[in-house]
Structure formats: structure tokens, C-alpha cells
């Protein structure tokens, strides 16, 4: 049993990489998702339906397709990636930043949707009352809208973290499966499954994956309940 749960250095590295990707993804995606969620919840503009459809596209596309599109855009010969490579020698694809970008793209629709629904539930009368008293738009947002929508924001952040931990298709297509650099927990599990005799390694990694995801969901529920209790 001790040998069964004795993690190798490569397994620990994969776990650490997953956590780094998940944390960086959450930090990167949250501000943009909050703004986008507010924009979709509070503003009407020409082409709004098309924008919503485009933003939610990663939810319905196969993750491998999303990874391929990222490769077309940001790969060394891609539309945007070639510019970075030719001018600054920066290769985005098949690197650690590529794993973060893939996680951001696939988790962004989930986070945005959670935050948007939460903002839509905020009573606009509170916002209008604050504006009547002379509060600016930014002050209304940060003092009224955002605090009341906080459970949705927290849920969105946890969704981004959990989705990043489980991201596979876009990551392996765009970032590759490079041990020690882009091989996150799901990719390490996949690699172990392909090698005969690596059942113990697969099991160890699966256990960590389940525990991390479960901890994230329990944490989200606990934080939401604490926020709701404070409001009562």
C-alpha cells in the first residue's frame, strides 16, 4: 500500500503543473469574465446574440478542435503566433503559457455564464437608487452590483479552477504532452494508461484528480453559504 501511493517525481511535477495552470487560469480569466458577464447582463447592442454565440463556442466545440484553432492562431506559423516568433522569438505553442491559454479559453464561457446569471439576478432598483444619490457607474458596480453578485463570481472562479484541472483536449493539441513543461494531471493520466504495467501510477494520479476537484467544489459551496449567511 505504501508503494501504491508513493508518488514519483514526474507525477508530482504533473500535479504541480496542473495546480499552477489552474491558479493562473483563474487569475487571468476572472477580471475579463466579470466585465463580459456584466456587459451581457446589463447592455443591449447590435450583434449581441452573435457575440454570445462566439463566446460560448468552446462549450460546444470538441476540445481538440479548440486546441487546433488555437494552434492555427498562435502556433509558430499561425496568424498571430508567427508575428511573436518573427519579431521577438517567442514561441507560444507547445509551452507552459500555451497550457494556461488553453485552460483560459475552455473555461471562459463557464465563468462568464455563471457571473452573467448572477448579475442578472441583482435588483436594478438598487443600482438606480445609487445613481440617483450621485454614485458614478464604477462606484455602483463595485459597491452594489459586484457584492450582490459575489456568489456567482466565486462559483465562476471555482469553475475555472476545476475546469482547468480537468482540461485535456485543447491542451494536448495546443500545448502538447511535454513532461515537466506541459504535461498536466489529465495528460499524465492519459500517458500512464498507454503504458502496460502503469496501473498503479494511473490510480495514484486519478485519486489526486478526484480529490482536487472534490475539494474545489466543496470549497465553492462553503464560501457561497458563508456569503449568504452574512446577507441574512
N, C-alpha and C positions, 0 to 999 in steps of 0.2 A: 504493500500500500504506500509506503514511503517513496519507493521508486516511481510508483504510478503518478504521484503528484510532485515529483522533483522536476522543476522546470529547467530546461536548457537555456543557455544564453541567447540563442536565436529566438526562442519562444518568448522570453522576457522582453527582448528587443521589439518583437512584433506587438506585444501588449502595450509597451511604452509608446510605440509609434501610433497605435490606434488612439490612445488617450491624447497624445499631442494633436493629432489631426482633429479629433472631436472637440477639444478645447478651442483650438484656433478657428475651426469652422464656426463654432457657436459665437465667438467674439466677432468674427468677420461678418456673419450673416445677420446678426440681431439688429444693429442700427439700420441697415438697409431695409430689412423686413418690417421694422416698426414704421418707418417712413412710408413704405409701399402699402402696408396694411391700412395706415391712416388715409392715404391718398385714395385708395379704392373704396374705403368705407365712407368717406366724407365728401368726395369730389365727383362731379359728373363732367365728362369731357368727351369730345369726339374720338371714336375708336376705343372706348373703354373696354368693350367686350373683346376686341381683338387683343388688347394688351393683357387682359386677364387670361385669355386663352394661351397666349405666348408664355406668360409667366408660369402657368400651370402645366405646360407641356412636359416637363420632366416627370410629372406624376404618371403620365400615361405612356410615355415612350419607354421601350426596353432600356434598362440602364446601359447596356452595351452600345446602343445607338447614341445615347447621350455622350458616352465616352468617345465614340467615333467622331461626333460633331465637334467635341472639344479638341480632338486631335486635328481635325481639319482647320479649326480656327487658330489654335495655339501651338500646334506642332512646329517643328523646325522649318518645314516647308509650308506651313499654314498661312492663312491670310494675315493674321496678327502676329503669330509666333515667328515668322520669318523676319519681320521688322525688328523684333527684340534680338534675334540671333545675329542678324547682319550688322546692327548698329552698336549693340552692347555685348554681344557674345553670350547672351542669356538664353539657355535652353529651358523652356518651361515644361514641356512634355517629358515624361519618364524621370521625374524628380520629386522630391518631397513636396514642394509647393504645388505640383500637379495633383497630388493626392488630396491636398487641402481644397484646391479649386473644385475637384470632382465632388467632394463632400458638400461644399457650399452650394453647388448647382443643384444637386439632387435633393438637398434638404430645404432650400429656399422656399419652394412652393408650400411645403407643410407649415413652416414657420409663419409665412405671410398669411396663410389661410386662418391659422389659429388666432393671430393678432387682429386680423381684419374682423373676424366674427366677434371678438371680444370688444373691439372699439364700436362696432355697430350696436352692441347692447348698452353702451353708455348713453344715458339720457341726454339728449341735446339741450334740454332746458337748462341743465347745469352750466353748460358751455355758454349758452346765450346770456344767462344771468351774469356770468363772469365778464363777458364782453360789455354788457350794459353798465357794469361798475367800472369800466375803463381798462380792463385787462387786455393786453396785447394777444395776438394769436399764439405766439410762442408760450406766453405765460399760461394761457388757457390750456394749451396742450400739456405742459409739464406739471401744472398744478391740479388740473381737473381730469383731462382725458386719460393721460398715461397712468396715474394712480388707480383710477377706476377700472382700467383695462389690464392692470398688472397681472391678474391670474392668467389671462391669455398670453401675455408676454412671457411669463415664467414657463407656461406649458410649451410655448413655441421654442424657448431656449432648450428645454429638456428634449423636445422632439428633435431639434437639430443635433444635439449631443448623441442621442440614441441612434438616430438615422445614420450619423457619421460612423458610429461604431460598427454598424451592420452593412455599410456600403461595400459593394463588391464589383458589380458590372462596369460602372463608369470608371472606377479606379484602375482595374486591371487593363482596360482599354486605353486609358489616357496616361496613367502613371506607371503602368507595368507592375510586375511582381518581383521587384528587386530586393533581395534580402538585406535588411539593415537600413534601407532607404525608403522604399515604398511598400514593402510587404507588411500590410496591416493585419490585424487579427483574422478577418474573414479570408484574406488571401493565404495566410499561414495555415488556416484550417483546410482550405482547398488543396494546398500543396501537400500537406501531410496525408490527405485522403488518397492522393495519387500514388503514394509510395507504399508498397507492401511492407507490413510489419510496423507501421507507424500508427497503429490504432491507439496506443497509449498517448502519444503526442496529440492526436486528434481529440481524444477525450479531454485531455487537460485544457486545451485551448477552447473547446466547446463549453466547458464548465465556467471558465473565466468570462466568455462571451455572454452566457446566460446570466451570471451574477452581476456583471456590469450593467447590462440592460435592465435587469430587475431593480437594481439599486437606483438607477436613473428614474424609473417610473415611480418607485416608492418615494423618492425624494421630491418629485414633482407634486405628488398627491399631498405629501406632508406640508410643503410650502403653501400650496393652494388653500389647505384647510386653515393654516395659521393666518393667512391674509383675510379669509372670510370671517374668522373669529374676531379679528381686530375691528372689522367693519360693524359687527353686530353691537 
